[in-house]
Amino acid sequence: MSTPEERRPTSDLLRNATDAIGDLVRQELRQGQAEMLDKARQTGKGAVLLGAAAVLGAAASGTATVLVLRILDRLMPRPAAAAVATVVLGAAAAGVGAWGLDELRRVNPVPEQTLESLREDIAVVRDES
């Protein structure tokens, strides 16, 4: 005696398989999208720090430079005072910039969980074939 599965037309079985694969692909795409969004949020911290470095660099070349130059002008000739101020403020901007780049390097932009899930799905399909 044949089972209900054996009596179903091949076209129905193919349609069900196609629907299942479509659902699986949509699910994997949603998972990948969520994972990439999470990674983008993590990357945001580094981007904010780089923005802060830019603002600090601009401020350093503006108002803080004037203050430092006025103080140094009392201790040394004006060209030497300008050179010292440039080095100190530039080093501060470089330090914050390096910190921001370090934060960005910590984030792996590859959606690892989605890739692993796809590998498992492929293995299951191969085993069933």
PyMOL commands that set and color helices and strands:
alter all, ss='L'
color gray80, all
select helices_A, chain A and resi 4-7+10-60+63-73+78-105+112-128
alter helices_A, ss='H'
color red, helices_A
deselect
rebuild
show_as cartoon
